[in-house]
Amino acid sequence: MEHVAWARDLAEALLAETLPRRWAHSQGVGRKAESIAHLLGDNAESVTCAAWLHDVGYAPSLVRSGSHALDGARYLRDVANADDIICRLVAHHSYAIVEAGRRGLAAELEAEFPPVGGLPDHAMVYCDMTTSPDGETVDVEKRLQEIASRYEPGSIVADTIAEVSPRIVDSVRMITGMPGFRAG
């Protein structure tokens, strides 16, 4: 997996100094992807790179649209020349299309970055939604509660999390139920 070091280093350069807690989360998500790579076959490298890079759109220098998933994917495509699959996984991580829709950006996101779907998408959800903001492993339900607690009821993020929670839990269960799964 020759590109993983590149992804890790890029995420660190964009997040470590300006958003250290986001960097801690990204480290945990990246390590978690590495721990399930054996389940992902030909998608292992792309998912692992995307896991390290999934939140780079929060970097202050990249914020443009109001969707960190879209901003991150655009940066990876337009500046970092990342692989198309990595960009698409970042754009759609953890059902980001739903939040993008609430922001009026779903059509843009989907036109520029068609979803990958299947196992790679489920793996991204698992890695992101079982990792705390501090990079520690956490139960998916606790992670969802933690996210919801940070936002006012009725806000875009709170409403999005409420809507996608069942899908997130299903994605996590799909990964943890795979033969050969080992918690990482």
C-alpha positions as CSV (number, residue, x, y, z in Angstrom):
1,M,0.0,0.0,0.0
2,E,2.5,2.5,-1.3
3,H,0.2,5.6,-1.3
4,V,-0.9,5.4,2.4
5,A,2.1,7.2,3.6
6,W,1.4,10.0,1.2
7,A,-2.2,10.3,2.4
8,R,-1.2,10.3,6.1
9,D,1.5,12.9,5.5
10,L,-0.9,15.1,3.5
11,A,-3.6,14.9,6.2
12,E,-1.1,15.7,8.9
13,A,0.2,18.7,6.9
14,L,-3.4,20.1,6.5
15,L,-4.8,19.3,10.0
16,A,-2.1,18.7,12.7
17,E,-1.3,22.4,13.4
18,T,-4.6,24.1,12.8
19,L,-7.0,21.4,13.9
20,P,-5.1,19.0,16.3
21,R,-8.3,17.3,17.5
22,R,-9.5,16.7,13.9
23,W,-6.0,15.3,13.2
24,A,-6.3,13.0,16.2
25,H,-9.6,11.7,14.9
26,S,-8.1,11.3,11.4
27,Q,-5.3,9.3,12.8
28,G,-7.7,6.9,14.5
29,V,-9.8,6.6,11.4
30,G,-6.7,5.9,9.2
31,R,-5.4,3.3,11.7
32,K,-8.8,1.6,11.8
33,A,-8.8,1.3,8.0
34,E,-5.4,-0.2,8.1
35,S,-6.7,-2.8,10.6
36,I,-9.5,-3.9,8.3
37,A,-7.5,-3.7,5.0
38,H,-7.5,-7.5,4.9
39,L,-11.3,-7.5,4.4
40,L,-11.2,-5.0,1.5
41,G,-9.4,-6.8,-1.2
42,D,-8.5,-4.6,-4.2
43,N,-10.1,-1.6,-2.4
44,A,-7.8,-1.7,0.6
45,E,-5.4,1.0,-0.4
46,S,-8.0,3.4,-1.7
47,V,-10.1,3.0,1.4
48,T,-7.1,3.4,3.7
49,C,-6.0,6.5,1.9
50,A,-9.5,8.0,2.0
51,A,-9.8,7.2,5.7
52,W,-6.6,9.2,6.4
53,L,-7.9,12.1,4.2
54,H,-11.7,12.0,4.9
55,D,-11.7,15.2,7.0
56,V,-9.1,17.4,5.2
57,G,-12.0,19.6,4.0
58,Y,-12.2,21.0,7.5
59,A,-8.7,22.6,7.1
60,P,-9.2,26.4,7.3
61,S,-7.4,26.9,4.0
62,L,-9.8,24.5,2.2
63,V,-13.2,25.7,3.5
64,R,-15.2,27.0,0.6
65,S,-18.7,25.4,0.1
66,G,-20.0,24.6,3.5
67,S,-19.5,20.9,3.0
68,H,-16.2,19.6,4.3
69,A,-16.7,16.4,2.3
70,L,-17.1,18.3,-1.0
71,D,-14.3,20.8,-0.2
72,G,-11.9,18.0,0.8
73,A,-12.7,15.9,-2.4
74,R,-12.2,19.0,-4.6
75,Y,-8.9,19.8,-3.0
76,L,-7.7,16.2,-3.4
77,R,-8.8,16.1,-7.1
78,D,-7.7,19.6,-8.1
79,V,-4.6,20.2,-6.1
80,A,-3.3,16.9,-4.7
81,N,-4.1,14.9,-7.9
82,A,-5.5,12.1,-5.8
83,D,-7.0,9.0,-7.4
84,D,-10.6,9.3,-8.4
85,I,-11.8,6.5,-6.1
86,I,-10.1,8.3,-3.1
87,C,-11.8,11.6,-4.0
88,R,-15.2,9.9,-4.3
89,L,-14.8,8.1,-1.0
90,V,-13.9,11.3,0.7
91,A,-16.8,13.1,-0.9
92,H,-19.4,10.5,0.2
93,H,-17.9,9.4,3.6
94,S,-20.5,8.6,6.3
95,Y,-23.5,9.6,4.1
96,A,-22.2,13.1,3.4
97,I,-24.6,13.3,0.5
98,V,-27.5,13.8,3.0
99,E,-25.9,16.8,4.7
100,A,-24.9,18.1,1.3
101,G,-28.5,18.0,0.3
102,R,-29.6,20.0,3.3
103,R,-27.0,22.6,2.2
104,G,-28.2,22.6,-1.4
105,L,-25.0,20.9,-2.6
106,A,-26.1,17.3,-3.3
107,A,-26.4,17.7,-7.1
108,E,-23.0,19.3,-7.2
109,L,-21.4,16.6,-5.0
110,E,-22.9,13.8,-7.0
111,A,-22.2,15.2,-10.4
112,E,-18.5,15.8,-9.5
113,F,-18.0,12.7,-7.4
114,P,-20.3,9.8,-8.2
115,P,-20.7,7.5,-5.2
116,V,-18.5,4.4,-5.0
117,G,-21.0,2.3,-3.1
118,G,-20.7,-1.2,-1.7
119,L,-18.0,-2.4,0.7
120,P,-15.7,0.6,0.3
121,D,-18.5,3.0,1.4
122,H,-19.5,0.8,4.3
123,A,-15.8,0.5,5.4
124,M,-15.5,4.3,5.4
125,V,-18.6,4.6,7.6
126,Y,-17.2,1.9,10.0
127,C,-13.8,3.6,10.3
128,D,-15.3,7.1,10.8
129,M,-18.2,6.3,13.0
130,T,-16.4,4.0,15.5
131,T,-13.6,6.5,16.1
132,S,-14.0,9.3,18.7
133,P,-12.9,12.9,18.1
134,D,-9.7,12.0,20.0
135,G,-8.9,9.0,17.8
136,E,-10.1,6.3,20.2
137,T,-12.3,3.4,19.3
138,V,-15.9,4.0,20.4
139,D,-19.2,2.2,20.0
140,V,-21.2,3.5,17.0
141,E,-24.2,4.5,19.2
142,K,-21.9,6.5,21.5
143,R,-20.3,8.2,18.5
144,L,-23.7,9.1,17.1
145,Q,-24.8,10.5,20.5
146,E,-21.5,12.5,20.8
147,I,-22.0,14.0,17.4
148,A,-25.6,14.9,18.1
149,S,-24.6,16.5,21.4
150,R,-22.4,19.0,19.7
151,Y,-25.1,20.5,17.6
152,E,-28.3,22.4,18.4
153,P,-31.5,20.4,17.8
154,G,-32.9,21.4,14.3
155,S,-29.5,22.3,13.0
156,I,-28.3,20.9,9.6
157,V,-25.9,18.5,11.3
158,A,-28.2,17.3,14.0
159,D,-31.0,16.6,11.5
160,T,-28.6,14.9,9.2
161,I,-27.3,12.6,11.9
162,A,-30.8,11.8,13.0
163,E,-31.7,10.8,9.5
164,V,-28.6,8.7,8.6
165,S,-28.1,7.0,12.0
166,P,-29.9,3.8,11.0
167,R,-27.8,3.6,7.8
168,I,-24.6,4.3,9.8
169,V,-25.4,1.5,12.3
170,D,-26.2,-0.9,9.4
171,S,-22.9,-0.1,7.7
172,V,-21.0,-0.7,10.9
173,R,-22.8,-4.0,11.5
174,M,-22.1,-5.0,7.9
175,I,-18.3,-4.6,8.5
176,T,-18.2,-6.1,12.0
177,G,-20.2,-9.1,10.8
178,M,-17.8,-10.0,8.0
179,P,-15.9,-13.3,8.3
180,G,-12.4,-12.4,9.3
181,F,-13.3,-9.2,11.1
182,R,-11.1,-8.3,14.0
183,A,-11.7,-5.1,16.0
184,G,-9.0,-2.6,15.5
